[in-house]
Amino acid sequence: MAKRKPPRSQPGKSRAGPNRPPDQPPGRFPGRFPNRHRRDAPAKAPVGHGPAGGIWLYGTHAVRAALANPRRRIHRLLISPEAAKREGQDLRARLAARRDGLAPEAVARESFAEILPGDAVHQGLALQVEPLAQPDLEALLEGLPDAAADTGSDGFQVLVALDQVTDPHNVGAILRSAAAFGALAVLVPRNHAAPETGVLAKAASGALEYLPYIEAANLARALVQLKESGFWVLGLAAEAAEPLAAAPTGGRLVLVLGAEGSGLRRLTREHCDLLLRLPTRGPIGQLNVSNAAAVALYELLGRRRA
């Protein structure tokens, strides 16, 4: 494994740590989903009822991505007549590719209110699924190529760690940005983190199906483990002396972001090799955490690769 190169010096900051290594029956879509609905088929459970433990995903992008994910176990697909007209061809193709006999259920648009939050922008699509089985950090690290030989990403390997960021809208948006810029995964503590929900999946716009969302029992210990695997740990903090541009210019990096308001916890800070800031100016000195993540990922991955 390639040795970590020392980062640019930062006054007052040293490398942390001693180790460096519905109530309606199913409907039909005549001519849209042939042979998938039979008049003599047994009725399924009403909307709002289904297998225990499942969650509801909703919205076009989240549903499309989940249907395309062979790892996603799906129980039910609900669709409004309007969405059937709009999405029929695409859904037929995705359902045929799954080969698990999943059949869409036609429901009135009003029925979605029985299973989804009142403000959910569902676009006439809802999918009852089991949460994804995610890898643990050890499995992720074992599957990584050597950073120096990873020509597919120009040698950059960036993992995002979230320190008690619990708003599912923010976490979903961060997942979306991380997937867009080619990050390895998003790492969160097992407690004080946003679980997989429809809100998170909607905000992630499909990224939840593609990017590992990993839980760690203890975030500080996970950062130590990442260091031992050759990662430099970079904490984003508004009060840091150095800008993000001072980050190491290649290799393996962890971008750590804290919760809105409180920022990074003390122990998390102590496990960062560098504290860096975004060079904001003007009356608004800080960005929403999901916006900050997008800007930082562009700096670490997007701009440098371009």
N, C-alpha and C positions, 0 to 999 in steps of 0.2 A: 504494500500500500504506500502511496506517495506520502512523503513527509509533509507536514503542514508548514507552509512558509510563514515567517513572522509577519504580523500585520504592521501597518504604519503606526508609528508611535503616537500615543495619545497622552498629553500631560495629565498627571494625576490618576491615571488608570493603568493597572497592571493586569497581566493575565491571571485569571482567577483559578485558585485551587492548586494543589501540589502536583497533580498528575496531568500530563499533557498527552499522552498517547491519544235506500227509499221504501215507502210502503207500496210499491207497485211491483207486479211481476216483471220478469225480464221481457223486453220488447224485441222487435225484429227490425232489421234494416233491409227491406226487399231490394234485391239486386246489389246490395253493398257488401254484405258478408255472407255469401252463399254457403249453404250447408252448415252454417254455424249455429242456427237456431231452428229447433223443431217444435211444432205445435204440441207434440206429445211429450216433450222433454219435461222432467220434473222441475218444479219451480225452485229457485234458489231462495236464500234468505232475503227478507226485505232489506231495503237500504237502511244502513245503520246497524246491521247485525252481520256478524261474520266470525271468522276464526279469532279466538282470543289471542292477544299479543300482537296483532297486526297494527300497522299504522297506515294512514291515508296520505298518499301523495296526490298532488293536483297541479293543474296547469300544463300547457302544451309541452314545454321543454322538459320539465321534470318527468312527465309521463312517457314521452317519446324515449328519453334516455333510459328510463327503467325498463321499458319493454325491449330495448336493444341490448340490455345487459344480461347475459346468460347466467350470471351469478345471482341475479335477483329472483327470489321466490315470490310469485304473484298469486293472489287468491281471487281477486275480482277486478274487472275493468268496467266502470260506469261511464256512460257517454250520453250527452243530450242530443236531440235530433239536429240541432244546429251544428254541433261539433261533428256529428256523423257526416254531414254534407261537406264540411270543411276538411276533415281529417281522414275520410274514409279510405282513400287510396293508400295513404301512408300507413295507417293502422293495419290494413289488410296485409301489407308487406311485412310489417314487424311481427304480427301475430303468426303468420306463416313461417317466418324464420325461427320462431321460438319452438315450434313443434311440441308444445305441451298441452294443446287442446284448450287453451284459454279462449273464452268467447266473450265478446262485449255484451253488456246489458244496457238496453235503452231505458232511460229514466227521464222524467220531466226535469227541466232545469231547476224548478223550485225544490226538488227532492235533495239537491246537494246541501241545502241548509241543514239537513238532519245529521250530517256526518262531518261537515267541515266548519271551521270558524266562520262567524258571520261576515267578516271582512275578507274572506278568502277569494282571491281572483283565480277561479278555477278554470275558466274558459270552456266549461262543459265537459271536463275530463277529470276523473278521479280513479285512483288505482290503490287497492288494498294490498299491502305487501308485508313481508317480514323484513325487519331491519337487516342490513347487510352484515355479513361476517367480515370483519376487518382483520388485517394482519396485526401482529404485535410488532413492537419496534425491532426486536431481534430479527424477526423474519424479514422485515424490510431491509435492514442493514446487510443481512446475509445475501440478499438478492441484488445488491448494488454492484455495478462494475467499478473498476478502479477509475477514479475521477480523471486521472491523466490520460487514460485510454478511452474514455467515453467521448468519442468524436461526434456522436449523434447530438450531444448537448454542448459541444465545444469545450468540454472539460468542466462546465459549471454544474454543480449539484447543490440545489438550495432546498432546504426543508423549512416550513413555517411552524413555529411553536406559539401557542396562544396561552397566556398566563391569566386564567380566570376570566376569559371573554365569554359571557354567557348569553348575550343577545343573539337569538337564532338568525335574525336578519343580517347582523354583522358577520357572523360566522359563515353563513351561506354565501355572502358576497365575497368573503376572503377565499373560500373554496373555489369560487368562480375565477377570481383573479389568479390564484395559485395554479389552477388547471390551465388557464389561458397562457401563462408565461412559462409553463413547463416545470413547476416545482415538483419535488418528489412526493410530498405528502403534507398533511396538516396534523400536527401533534397537539393534543390537549390533555390536561389532567383529568383523571377519572371523576373527580368531584369538582364542582364549580365549573362546569363546561356545558355547552349546549348539546343536548342529545339529538339523535336523528329524528326529525319530525317533518311533517308536511311543510311547515313554515320554513325551516332550514333548507329543505330540498327545493322549494320554490325559489328562494333567494339564490341558491346555488345554480339554478337554471341548467340542471343536468350534470354539473360537475361532480356531485356526490357519487355518481355511478362510475366515474373514471379515476378519481383521485383518492388514495387511502386517507381515511379519517381515523387516526390512531389515538387510543387512550393510553395514558401512562399512569400507573399507580402513584408515582411521585415525579413531578416535573423536574425538580432539581437533580434527582438521580438519573433521569433520562438525559438531561443535558451532559452530565458527566460521561454517560455511556456514549453519547454522540462525539464528545471530545476524544474519547479513546478510539473512536473509529475514524479519526482524522478530520472532524468538523471544527471550524471556528464558530463560536457562538456570539452573535451580534445582537445586542439589545437595543431596541429603538426607544429613546427617551428624549423628551423635549429639551431637557436641561443639559444634555451632553455637550462636550466641548467641540468634538469633531463632527463634520457632516458625514452623511452616509457614503459619499464619494470616497471617503478614506478607507472603506472596507477593502479587505484583500481582493485582488483582482482575478482570482480563479480558485479552483479546487472546491472543497466541500464547505458549505456555509449553512448555519441555522439562523433564521431571522425570528427574533422573539418579540412579540407585541403584548402589551398589557391591557388591562380592562380600561374602559372609558372612565376618566376621572382619576382613579387611583394609580393607574399605570402599572409598572412592573413591581412585584413584591421584592422586599429586601433580599431574601434568599435567592430569588431568581437573578437579581442584579449581581450578586456575588458570584454566580456561576457564568456570567457573561465574560468573554475575553475582552470585548469592547462595548462601550455604550456610544451610540451614534444617534444623530438627529437628522430630520429633514430640514433643509435650509429654507424654512418659511419666513416670510417677512410681512409687515403690515399689521393691521389691527387684529387679524385672526391668526394667532400664533400656532394653533394646533388643528389637525384634521381628525375627523371621525376615524376610528380604528380601521374600518374596512377601506376607507380611502387612503389612509396612510399605508396600509398593506399593499394596495395596488401600485402606489407611487414607488415604494421601496422595491417591490418585485420587478418593476420596470427598470429601476436603476441597477439591480443586481443581475437580472437575467435579460430583459428586453433590450436595453440600450447597448449593453456590452456585446451581446450576440450580433446586433445589427452592425 
